[in-house]
Each structure stands twice: as C-alpha cells, then as structure tokens.
Amino acid sequence: MAERPVAPTAPELVLETDTGSTVMSPGRDYHVGRDPLSDIVFDDARVSWHHAVLRCDHDHWTLADRHSTNGTYADGRRIEEWEVRPGSEIRFGNPADGPRAVPAGAPPPTPDRPSAVSLPLLTGTFRRPTSVRPLPVRTVRIGRAPDSDLVVDDLTVSRRHAELRAHADGTYEIADVGSHNGTYLNGRPVTRATLGPGDIVGIGHSAFCLVGDELQEYVDTGEVSLDVQELTVAVDRGRKILLDGVSFPVQEKCLLAVVGPSGAGKSTLLNALTGQRPADHGTVLYDGRDLYRDYAELRQRIGLVPQDDILHVQLTVRSALTYAAELRFPEDTAKSERVQRVEEVIRELGLEQRAEQPVHSLSGGQRKRVSVALELLTKPSLLFLDEPTSGLDPGMDRSVMNMLRGLADDGRTVIVVTHSVLSLDVCDRLLVLAPGGRTAWFGPPGDALGFFGFEEWPEAFEAFERDTGRDWAGEYRASSYHREYIVNSGAQPRVPRTGPVALAPPPRPRSWGAQFATLVRRYAAVLAADRTFLAIMIGLPFVMGAMARAVAGSKLTVDTATNALLTLCVGGVLTGAANAVRELVKERVVYRRERAVGLPRSAYVMSKVAVLGVLTVLQAVVLTLVGLAGVDLNAPRGDGVLLPPLLEITVAVAVLAFTAMLLGLLISALVRKEEVTMPLLVLLTVVQVVFCGALLKLNGVPGLEQFAWLVPSRWALGAMAGTVDLGRIVPGTLTADPFFRHSAGVWLRNMIMLVVLAAVFGSALSRLLRRHEPAVTRR
C-alpha cells in the first residue's frame, strides 16, 4: 500500500487579516468563510458561507477555493488551488477590495517553555501556547463556569475548580477548591502548592505555566505524540523477560497496529503503555511528558477498550453511556451537558439507530463501537484497544478497523493490539513483536512481509514459532528501516530510566456520594432489565417459604419444629448468596476499567451491598411470612425473648440472608470465572446445613465447634431456636445446645455475631477486589 504521511513537515503559518492574526499549525485544515464556526470568519456579503480552506500538504501550505460564488484571489489572480507564499496578498470575494489576508510565515519560537516537557517544539500540545495573558495581580478563579476569571471549556473540569493566587511578595500558588478530577502540579495531585517558573499546572485537558511575565495556556486537543523508549518487563524476579527493550515513536493522528504470535508480549506492552502495569525499565513520553511520572494527571487523557465489554449489556446504548457520563464527569455538570456529550459520541460512532437497543442485542462490531463511544466521552487523546476484532467476521473486522482509521484522522492517536492481519493496510504504522517481547518490525504495514521474506502473514507467524534461533530483533536493528522509522524519526530525545517506577495514585474523587447514588441507580436498572434473574429473585422466597410452611404445618411440634427452622435457614442462605454470587465476577472488566478512571472501591462495594441488601431483606421477610405467618410457633407463653416470636424469627432470617449475601459477594470476588460460582454456591449451602447445629452435635466437640463459629447459619439457627425455646419443644442432645437457650443475652449474642461475620466478610471482600484492579489504584 502507499504509505500514509504520519506527520506533516510544513512550518506553522501566520495569516494576518484586518481583524487580527491566526496561527495555523500543520495537521489540520483551516476553513475560511462567513459561517461563524469557520476558523477565519469574514462578515462580508461577498464572502461565501464556506468560501475556502487552508490545508497543510506535506511540506507546504495550500489554499483551495470551495466553489465560492465570488472567487478567491492571490496577487490579483483568481485561483482554484494555490501554494501559499509568505508576503502574497489574498482577497476573498473581490480582487480589489475584498477581505484581505497576508501569509506571514512561521512565527519565531517562544524561547521559554515548560520545564517538564522534553523538546516542546516536537509536541502537539506545547508547540505554541493556545492563549497568553499577563500575570494576574489578584486571585484568578479557574473553572468551567462562565463567570470564572479563566474559563476552561472542558466537561472533565468542575465549575469551580481551582484558584491561582497572587501574593504580595510576587509569588504565586495554585489551590484546588474541591474539584472532581483534581488539580495537578507537574503531574502530581495537589491541594495547595507554590508555583515556580516552568511548572505545569494541569486542569482537565489544559496546562497553565508561568513564563516570564506571562501566564501561558496549552490545550491538549488530542493531536499528541507518544514515544516509547526501551520498555522492559520481567517476572519471576527477572528470570523471565516479557518485554525486552521495546522502542518506537507514534506521531500525531497515527493508527498503530501491534501484532505478533501468542506470548510475544502484546498484552504486556498494552498494560505498560496505559499504566495498568508499568514497565520495570524504560520511559513512555506522552507528548514530551513522562507518562509514568505524570500518570495521575495524564490517565484522564487515555482511553482503553479491553477485549471484553466495558459496560452493562442489559442496558440500552444510551442508558449505558449516560450512566458512564455521570460517573466520569464532575457532579456539578448539568444534565443537559451530559446528554449533549452522549449524543455527540453516539453520532460520531454511527449509533443513532441503535441508541435504544439493549447492548446485548447488538452485533459484535456494534458492541465494540459502544465500548469505544464510552471511552470517547471524556475526549481522550490516546486510545488503546485490545483485540477489538476478536470473534468478528471479515466484514465486521474491516468495519471496526475503518472506524479506528476515522478516529485517528479526527485528531487522536490510536493503538490497537490485534491478532487479525486482514486490515493492516488502513494503519499508518505496524509494530511486530517476536517471541520474547522484542521488536521484529516497526514501520509501514506494506513493507513488513517483504522485510521478513514471506508472502503471507501465516507463514511469518509460523516462522516466529519455528525459527527460535533467528535473531528477528537484531535483523531489524541492523536494517535501514530501523534507522528511518526509529533512530531518525525526529522523536523525543532519550530520557533514560535506570530503575523501576512508582506511579502516583489518582486523587480520591470528592463526590463519593454522587458516584454512589449513580452506581445504585445503574445497578437497580441492570437488575430490572435482567428478567430471568428478576423472576428467580421474586420466586425463590415464595418457593422456599412454601416448603417451610409444608414442613411446619399448623404448629411447631416435636416432629416439625427443627425441620421448619432448618428450612428457613437454608432459604435465608440461598436467597442471600444466590443473589450475589455472580455479581462481581461477571462485571470484573467493567469494574477494572472504572476503577482505573477514578471510581472509589468503597462506592462500588457499597452500591452492591445497598441494592442487594434491600432486595435480600425483602426476600427474607417474604420467606419468613410465607413459611410461618399463621403458624402456632409454640413459644413459651406465646412470647419471644425480646420481641414477638414471628418478628424475632423474621429479624434473624433477614440478618442471616444479608450476611449470606456478603458471603456470596466474597466468593464472587474470589473466583476468576463465572462458571465456578454455582458449584461453590451448592457447597456453601451444604456447609450451612451441616454446621448449623440441627444435624450434628457441635457444642463441646473440638475443631468442629470452633469451625462452626464461622458459619452464619449456626448463629441464626441459635437465635430462632432460642425464640421458640427449641429444647423445650424437642428435648434431646442436639437441642440442649447452649446456643439455643431461651435467653435475651444468648439471643443478642447470636445476632451480634451475625453482624460481626457480615462485617468480616465485607472487609475481606474489599481486600479481595484489590487483586483485580490496576496496580496504581491498589491502596
């Protein structure tokens, strides 16, 4: 294929008009016309609404007329397309007195630059300030609100975000004022900090610097570069190398594909580039900034689409994106703003006709589009995708890759890890990893097979596996391709790193309550949309209650009391644990991604506990009332220990079910696959039956007695047996258990121990969830 230019080499162009100057950077088109949305607007009736366009063409600028009514003129001659020359006179609409523009060539570079950026002239963001203003003499309020002194039009920025404070001694400090996504100084989150020359203050996609007597603003528009330098990842204390000195540059608006045989380190590279698992050695430069050092700030500009869905498939497309927008944008973002952004990404990804469909009803390619749409909500500059075409037919494969091509052309850097080689021709660059995590090729996709000496990709992959002695990486390093595309690529200077890195964790969001409320509403919507699960949740307590009623008869007697209470125990454990045992493992990919973008673990856990807890308690109440309402409980004098007998038993079953629900969540956090949850649920139920004290003597039996303390049904059955004084109704060795005593102290102890077990399970659940999180968020 013909190689697509990755980065233009033309200089910046200054176009001077009667209303001011416009600095034009290579890499995008500049539109001229009467349309207020044009880059250069002329309010003159002779100028067409869409009159002309200035674009960078390799090493020079071109002015093209867009079939305007009155024409475009250069040095008095009407032109259709013309190579721009500094000093020439351009007229729009009339060659004599139409609106005038004069190209003035490239502006001189600003000598002072942010000190935390390596070679700013090679970056997209820091090549030239977006705006420059005098240093303030008073406090400047920064935020999204229109009445801010410095307005940042970015939905990731809070309305009242930060303040730049000027002190009497001429120094300045930056102070966060309770923002959602944090304020950063040189990549690190700060609450208050003094500013020095060249320091970078990060707020959303904007960076602010004090340079001389100016306050400079740089806006990350998405056209950023990525420079990967000598990334190395080892495991088993360095004995096994997963990634071995991988280096390559990725220019602005580039689509890079990463391929290689299984075990070549593709996923390891993806984790290293996104900060999920930083490299042990090496450097990643995000538009001239050290990604690992500044990760807390820059993570918001990285989108990651894993191989599995990162949203709840029971929800509709619009609903799933709306909930995601609530979680990722500040609490003070108006609903209309969130809705507008959701609709924008739906249109951008071509999902208008699918917006009201449940995600699970979409084709594989459309589901991948929805996952990409979710990541585009926050306008990331870097977009990573892991096997986006896995399981898709060739047509869908091509469609997804063309979508990614369009995303890159719109001004993003896109990196896709894939096994498919069907659509490599739409990519700008191809990285091939050989076994051992070494670079076998980096360059245009069309030249790779010829370099390897094969005609088809299957032959190349077979050779990687077969010719284990061949030095693939050495051959590439010795080639002219390595010199052209890596050594002489004009990338950032080497920034050596000799040891492992420690990424700064992201700041804790300040809107915990809002995120918790959103998670509760989303989870309730997900459960309501899962009709099968909903039917089971509704039917299970009635079925188990009917079984308890059949066993109990009209009165608890020597023949029915023990079995009736045991049935209630089993029902309470099943309703609680069955509700929860699949809930964490089935959405692990969703949780991992949301945790990476700042979701608090505690808010996530508490949302599960709150929704499932309410449902579980309601189920327990229904179970108990169906089983025992109207039954003579045969309690001493008709009274319970502290409350009416039926109420006491209901409370015991409800607390048991709630504790079993937490135990089910604990199992769900422990297992790696959803398929193993059902066998574990059966095992859990059997353990509850055997060690509750109704079938097996536990009191005074060493080992068994202590193990039973960890079984919730042991304490729950003790509380219910104490309410009816089971030892009186059913005399015998088992019912003489001290746990079954009709005593206020014993009953309260049993209930308190159930609560303690619930707290222990909840604490263990939170710790187990840490194992499934990106390394940087484990705290």
C-alpha positions, 0 to 999 in steps of 0.5 A, a space after each residue: 500500500 502507499 504509505 500514509 504521511 504520519 506527520 506533516 513537515 510544513 512550518 506553522 503559518 501566520 495569516 494576518 487579516 484586518 481583524 487580527 492574526 491566526 496561527 495555523 499549525 500543520 495537521 489540520 485544515 483551516 476553513 475560511 468563510 462567513 459561517 461563524 464556526 469557520 476558523 477565519 470568519 469574514 462578515 462580508 456579503 461577498 464572502 461565501 458561507 464556506 468560501 475556502 480552506 487552508 490545508 497543510 500538504 506535506 511540506 507546504 501550505 495550500 489554499 483551495 477555493 470551495 466553489 465560492 460564488 465570488 472567487 478567491 484571489 492571490 496577487 490579483 489572480 483568481 485561483 482554484 488551488 494555490 501554494 501559499 507564499 509568505 508576503 502574497 496578498 489574498 482577497 476573498 470575494 473581490 480582487 480589489 477590495 475584498 477581505 484581505 489576508 497576508 501569509 506571514 510565515 512561521 512565527 519565531 519560537 517562544 524561547 521559554 517553555 515548560 520545564 517538564 516537557 522534553 523538546 516542546 517544539 516536537 509536541 502537539 500540545 506545547 508547540 505554541 501556547 493556545 492563549 497568553 495573558 499577563 500575570 494576574 495581580 489578584 486571585 484568578 478563579 479557574 473553572 468551567 463556569 462562565 463567570 470564572 476569571 479563566 474559563 476552561 471549556 472542558 466537561 472533565 473540569 468542575 465549575 469551580 475548580 481551582 484558584 491561582 493566587 497572587 501574593 504580595 511578595 510576587 509569588 504565586 500558588 495554585 489551590 484546588 477548591 474541591 474539584 472532581 478530577 483534581 488539580 495537578 502540579 507537574 503531574 502530581 495531585 495537589 491541594 495547595 502548592 507554590 508555583 515556580 517558573 516552568 511548572 505545569 499546572 494541569 486542569 482537565 485537558 489544559 496546562 497553565 505555566 508561568 513564563 516570564 511575565 506571562 501566564 501561558 495556556 496549552 490545550 491538549 486537543 488530542 493531536 499528541 505524540 507518544 514515544 516509547 523508549 526501551 520498555 522492559 518487563 520481567 517476572 519471576 524476579 527477572 528470570 523471565 523477560 516479557 518485554 525486552 527493550 521495546 522502542 518506537 515513536 507514534 506521531 500525531 493522528 497515527 493508527 498503530 497496529 501491534 501484532 505478533 504470535 501468542 506470548 510475544 508480549 502484546 498484552 504486556 506492552 498494552 498494560 505498560 503503555 496505559 499504566 495498568 502495569 508499568 514497565 520495570 525499565 524504560 520511559 513512555 513520553 506522552 507528548 514530551 511528558 513522562 507518562 509514568 511520572 505524570 500518570 495521575 494527571 495524564 490517565 484522564 487523557 487515555 482511553 482503553 477498550 479491553 477485549 471484553 465489554 466495558 459496560 452493562 449489556 442489559 442496558 440500552 446504548 444510551 442508558 449505558 453511556 449516560 450512566 458512564 457520563 455521570 460517573 466520569 464527569 464532575 457532579 456539578 455538570 448539568 444534565 443537559 451537558 451530559 446528554 449533549 456529550 452522549 449524543 455527540 459520541 453516539 453520532 460520531 460512532 454511527 449509533 443513532 439507530 441503535 441508541 435504544 437497543 439493549 447492548 446485548 442485542 447488538 452485533 459484535 462490531 456494534 458492541 465494540 463501537 459502544 465500548 469505544 463511544 464510552 471511552 470517547 466521552 471524556 475526549 481522550 487523546 490516546 486510545 488503546 484497544 485490545 483485540 477489538 476484532 476478536 470473534 468478528 467476521 471479515 466484514 465486521 473486522 474491516 468495519 471496526 478497523 475503518 472506524 479506528 482509521 476515522 478516529 485517528 484522522 479526527 485528531 487522536 492517536 490510536 493503538 490497537 493490539 490485534 491478532 487479525 492481519 486482514 486490515 493492516 493496510 488502513 494503519 499508518 504504522 505496524 509494530 511486530 513483536 517476536 517471541 520474547 517481547 522484542 521488536 521484529 518490525 516497526 514501520 509501514 504495514 506494506 513493507 513488513 512481509 517483504 522485510 521478513 521474506 514471506 508472502 503471507 502473514 501465516 507463514 511469518 507467524 509460523 516462522 516466529 514459532 519455528 525459527 527460535 534461533 533467528 535473531 528477528 530483533 537484531 535483523 531489524 536493528 541492523 536494517 535501514 528501516 530501523 534507522 528511518 522509522 526509529 533512530 531518525 524519526 525526529 522523536 523525543 530525545 532519550 530520557 533514560 530510566 535506570 530503575 523501576 517506577 512508582 506511579 502516583 495514585 489518582 486523587 480520591 474523587 470528592 463526590 463519593 456520594 454522587 458516584 454512589 447514588 449513580 452506581 445504585 441507580 445503574 445497578 437497580 436498572 441492570 437488575 430490572 432489565 435482567 428478567 430471568 434473574 428478576 423472576 428467580 429473585 421474586 420466586 425463590 422466597 415464595 418457593 422456599 417459604 412454601 416448603 417451610 410452611 409444608 414442613 411446619 404445618 399448623 404448629 411447631 411440634 416435636 416432629 416439625 419444629 427443627 425441620 421448619 427452622 432448618 428450612 428457613 435457614 437454608 432459604 435465608 442462605 440461598 436467597 442471600 448468596 444466590 443473589 450475589 454470587 455472580 455479581 462481581 465476577 461477571 462485571 470484573 472488566 467493567 469494574 477494572 476499567 472504572 476503577 482505573 478512571 477514578 471510581 472509589 472501591 468503597 462506592 462500588 462495594 457499597 452500591 452492591 451491598 445497598 441494592 442487594 441488601 434491600 432486595 435480600 431483606 425483602 426476600 427474607 421477610 417474604 420467606 419468613 411470612 410465607 413459611 410461618 405467618 399463621 403458624 402456632 410457633 409454640 413459644 413459651 407463653 406465646 412470647 419471644 425473648 425480646 420481641 414477638 416470636 414471628 418478628 424475632 424469627 423474621 429479624 434473624 432470617 433477614 440478618 442471616 440472608 444479608 450476611 449470606 449475601 456478603 458471603 456470596 459477594 466474597 466468593 464472587 470476588 474470589 473466583 476468576 470465572 463465572 462458571 465456578 460460582 454455582 458449584 461453590 454456591 451448592 457447597 456453601 449451602 451444604 456447609 450451612 446445613 451441616 454446621 448449623 447445629 440441627 444435624 450434628 452435635 457441635 457444642 463441646 466437640 473440638 475443631 468442629 465447634 470452633 469451625 462452626 463459629 464461622 458459619 452464619 447459619 449456626 448463629 441464626 439457627 441459635 437465635 430462632 431456636 432460642 425464640 421458640 425455646 427449641 429444647 423445650 419443644 424437642 428435648 434431646 442432645 442436639 437441642 440442649 445446645 447452649 446456643 439455643 437457650 431461651 435467653 435475651 443475652 444468648 439471643 443478642 449474642 447470636 445476632 451480634 455475631 451475625 453482624 460481626 461475620 457480615 462485617 468480616 466478610 465485607 472487609 475481606 471482600 474489599 481486600 479481595 477486589 484489590 487483586 483485580 484492579 490496576 496496580 496504581 489504584 491498589 491502596 
